Amino acid sequence: MLPSAESLEGKPVPRVVFKTRPDDQWQDLKSEDLFQGKTVVVFALPGAYTPTCSSTHLPRFNELAPVLRDNGVDEIVCIAVNDAFVMNEWKHGQDADAITFIPDGNGDFARAMGMLVDKRDLGFGQRSWRYSMLVRDGIIEKMFIEAEGDDDPFEVSDADTMLAYINPEAEAPEPIVMFSRPGCPFCARAKAALAKHRLRYTDISQSQKINTGVLRAVSGRMTWPQVFIGGQLIGGADELESHLAARSAAA
């Protein structure tokens, strides 16, 4: 049985040592060094590359990273019971430089949190249950733990719920998806425009086997890039720049 959120709130985070590989060199990272003297948002999930984790949980925290930082968060941490090699590759593949990826390879942190669960029926071994928490100076202020069940619920540990707790008045940006092509100068312009406005996005590249036929089926167009904001097709680089300029003028 998982612990209740209330039983963990007000308590210090567990003291463990994470085996990390920044710059391809082994480095021991103590949990106190990760949390001490900082306001940290943590989201823990069953595993790198798994569907909900890769398509929703991680990308939205990556998108909301600037807003969370504007509201007093010093660091956003993703923890999973995976090794450092897997976590580093996942971060690279997700373009998630705004997130600190922490490998809990032996499950020590998840176990100490009471969040280690048996997933042997899926061939996963032991993994972390899905949750998020706000930690201030090493003390857990708020926990959002998914309800227990046989599946993998994702209802309360999301980035928007965390932002609403930290600041109910904060405006969360709409999700942005870009269909791009490697080496495309117009795609580079669109990415630069989004970066200028501090907007994060999910990049669906042609290198991910997204061909022109798929692009046309989704957007009705055959030119790269095509950008969607909040489910609405904005278009290519010129249209995106005009859209962002108009939005800035109206703000």
WOLIN-V42277 format. One record per pair of residues at least 12 apart in sequence whose C-alpha atoms are under 6 Angstrom apart, sorted by sequence separation. I is the first residue (numbers start at 1). J is the second residue. D is the distance in whole Angstrom. If there is no record, write none. Layout:
BEGIN
((I;J;D) (I;J;D))
END
This chain:
BEGIN
((17;29;6) (116;128;5) (132;144;5) (144;156;6) (17;30;5) (115;128;6) (131;144;6) (144;157;5) (16;30;6) (115;129;5) (131;145;4) (16;31;6) (131;146;6) (15;31;6) (110;128;6) (84;103;5) (83;103;5) (82;103;5) (77;99;6) (82;104;6) (83;105;5) (76;99;5) (77;100;5) (78;101;5) (79;102;5) (80;103;6) (81;104;5) (82;105;5) (77;101;6) (80;104;6) (81;105;5) (177;201;6) (181;205;5) (132;157;5) (176;201;5) (177;202;5) (178;203;5) (179;204;5) (180;205;5) (181;206;5) (81;107;5) (131;157;5) (178;204;6) (179;205;6) (40;73;6) (47;80;5) (39;73;5) (40;74;6) (42;76;6) (44;78;6) (39;74;5) (40;75;5) (41;76;5) (42;77;5) (43;78;5) (44;79;5) (45;80;6) (40;76;6) (42;78;6) (44;80;6) (187;225;5) (180;224;6) (180;225;5) (81;127;6) (179;225;5) (179;226;5) (190;237;5) (178;226;6) (178;227;4) (177;227;6) (177;228;5) (186;237;6) (176;228;6) (176;229;5) (175;229;6) (175;230;5) (174;230;5) (21;84;6) (20;84;5) (46;127;5) (46;128;5) (45;128;6) (46;129;6) (45;130;4) (44;130;5) (44;131;5) (43;131;6) (43;132;4) (42;132;5) (42;133;5) (41;133;6) (41;134;5) (40;134;6) (40;135;5) (39;135;6) (39;136;4) (14;112;6) (38;136;6) (61;159;5) (38;137;5) (37;137;4) (36;137;5) (35;137;6) (36;138;5) (35;138;5) (13;138;6) (12;138;5) (12;139;4) (11;139;6) (12;140;6) (10;139;6) (11;140;6) (10;140;5) (9;140;5) (10;141;6) (9;141;5) (9;142;6) (63;200;5) (5;143;5))
END
